[in-house]
């Protein structure tokens, strides 16, 4: 019955027992097993090599084998690679890890079916520094908190919004990012304002001034226009629109001008106004972070309506008598 194992140490009975052990172990990790895992079961590498040579096992990559019951799908190589990142641990035990190696970037986009990016390598994120000699693996050193991580068929993957943000940070070209964002909104029902929050740190890289402008530009590029219901403002935007009305903004500017103009010349006024507005923004940010239901509001403070853009440096004025800039304080000479 098991003639293909006749040449194995221990004969056919031992061969059948080995395969059964591997099948039981691999049933919780896509029918895959690593050499290190087999060794922990008391199964020598020689068994795996011979079973692979005879076609009973399929070698997926270095140190990872597919059992006869393995599910052959589009992500089998990704699953095998993920197992190889910590080959001694069973996939089931990694489910409970605080900071598991997480599929991210273009690999995560592939799992979520976002856009049409083709991964050149398997990409993973981990808070710990990792190195590999495998040319088809790339590690990103970054934390992926639980709310940014989802488990898909036993594989930890960055969430759709986090994946979009990671791709933008990695400077994926505009065309590809546009298709990723389109699929995030159209297929995964990601709220546009949430994407705007995520993309804000990278807006200048894509020629936009705000997260909302960037998302709108990306969606327009693909010809996709989401329903109005997805454009409802989030708690941060609603709160800020209520707190910082155009009238209040104008009042703030007026009060700052009245306070500063009494002791600053025109050249230094713009700089002082900017500092005051920056301090006001920072203070309001601290308050909102402590407010119930607005713990994430601080992430949007840089998008405060009416934030004053950086003014050009004030021009130096020179004293016609000595050429010394008027806005420069001379140091005292102790000599």
Residue pairs with C-beta under 8 A, 6 or more apart in sequence:
1 12
2 12
2 15
2 16
3 12
4 15
4 54
4 56
5 11
5 12
5 14
5 15
5 16
6 12
7 50
8 14
8 15
8 47
8 50
9 46
18 43
18 47
18 51
19 51
19 56
19 67
19 68
21 41
21 43
22 33
22 38
22 41
22 43
22 57
22 67
23 31
23 67
23 68
23 69
25 33
25 37
25 41
25 90
26 32
26 33
26 67
26 69
26 70
27 69
28 90
28 91
28 92
28 154
29 79
29 83
29 90
29 91
29 92
29 154
30 70
30 71
30 76
30 79
30 91
30 153
30 154
31 66
31 67
31 68
31 69
31 70
31 71
32 60
32 64
32 65
32 66
32 67
32 70
32 76
32 79
32 80
32 83
33 64
33 65
33 67
34 63
34 64
34 65
34 83
34 84
34 87
34 88
35 45
35 48
35 63
35 64
35 65
35 87
36 63
36 87
36 88
37 87
37 88
37 90
38 44
38 45
38 47
38 48
39 45
40 88
48 57
48 65
51 57
51 65
52 58
52 59
52 65
56 68
57 65
57 66
57 67
57 68
58 65
58 66
58 70
59 65
59 66
60 66
60 76
60 77
60 80
61 77
61 80
61 81
61 84
61 134
62 84
62 134
63 84
63 87
64 80
64 81
64 83
64 84
64 87
66 72
66 76
66 80
70 76
75 110
75 111
75 153
75 155
77 122
78 103
78 107
78 110
78 111
78 122
78 155
79 155
81 122
81 134
81 136
81 137
82 101
82 103
82 122
82 124
82 155
83 91
84 134
85 101
85 124
85 130
85 137
86 94
86 101
91 154
94 100
94 101
94 156
95 151
95 154
99 126
99 127
99 128
99 143
99 144
100 149
100 156
101 124
101 125
101 126
101 130
101 156
102 124
102 125
102 126
102 144
102 149
102 156
102 157
102 158
103 111
103 122
103 123
103 124
103 155
103 156
103 157
103 158
104 123
104 124
104 125
104 140
104 144
104 157
104 158
104 162
104 163
104 166
105 123
105 125
105 138
105 140
105 158
105 163
105 166
105 167
105 170
106 117
106 118
106 119
106 120
106 123
106 167
106 172
107 119
107 121
107 122
107 123
107 124
108 114
108 123
108 157
108 158
108 162
108 163
108 166
109 115
109 117
109 163
109 167
109 180
110 117
110 119
111 152
111 155
111 157
112 157
112 160
112 163
112 183
112 184
112 188
113 183
113 187
114 160
114 163
114 164
114 179
114 180
114 183
114 184
114 187
114 188
115 176
115 177
115 179
115 180
115 182
115 183
116 176
116 179
117 167
117 172
117 176
117 180
120 136
121 135
121 136
121 137
121 138
122 136
122 137
122 138
123 138
123 139
123 140
124 130
124 137
124 138
124 139
124 140
125 139
125 140
125 141
125 142
125 143
125 144
125 158
125 166
126 139
126 140
126 141
126 142
127 141
127 142
127 143
127 144
128 141
129 141
130 139
130 141
131 139
132 139
140 166
144 158
144 162
147 159
148 158
148 159
148 161
148 162
149 156
149 157
149 158
149 159
149 162
150 156
150 157
150 158
150 159
151 157
157 163
158 166
160 184
160 188
160 190
161 184
161 190
161 194
161 195
161 198
162 198
163 180
163 184
164 177
164 180
164 181
164 184
164 190
164 195
164 198
164 199
165 198
165 199
165 202
167 176
167 177
167 180
168 177
168 198
168 199
168 202
168 205
168 206
169 201
169 202
171 205
172 180
174 206
174 218
174 221
175 221
177 206
177 218
178 218
178 219
178 221
178 222
179 222
181 195
181 215
181 218
181 219
181 222
182 218
182 219
182 222
182 224
184 190
184 195
185 192
185 195
185 219
185 224
185 226
185 230
186 224
186 226
189 230
191 230
191 232
191 234
192 212
192 215
192 219
192 226
192 230
192 231
193 212
193 231
193 232
193 233
193 234
193 237
194 234
195 211
195 215
196 210
196 211
196 212
196 214
196 215
197 211
197 234
197 236
197 299
197 300
198 211
199 211
199 214
199 215
200 210
200 211
200 214
200 299
200 300
200 302
200 303
202 214
203 209
203 210
203 211
203 213
203 214
206 214
206 217
206 218
207 217
208 214
208 217
210 303
211 303
219 225
219 226
233 241
235 293
235 294
235 297
236 294
236 296
236 297
236 299
236 300
237 300
239 288
239 294
239 297
240 297
240 300
240 303
240 304
240 305
241 305
243 284
244 304
244 305
244 306
246 305
246 306
249 305
249 306
252 277
252 280
252 306
253 273
256 273
256 276
256 277
257 269
257 273
259 276
260 269
260 272
260 273
260 276
261 269
264 272
265 326
265 327
266 314
267 314
267 315
267 316
267 317
267 327
268 314
268 327
270 311
270 314
271 311
271 313
271 314
273 308
273 311
274 308
274 310
274 311
277 307
277 308
281 301
281 304
281 307
282 301
284 301
284 304
285 297
285 298
285 301
286 298
288 294
288 297
288 298
288 301
289 295
289 297
289 298
291 297
314 327
316 325
316 326
316 327
316 328
317 325
317 326
317 327
318 324
318 325
318 326
319 325
319 326
324 330
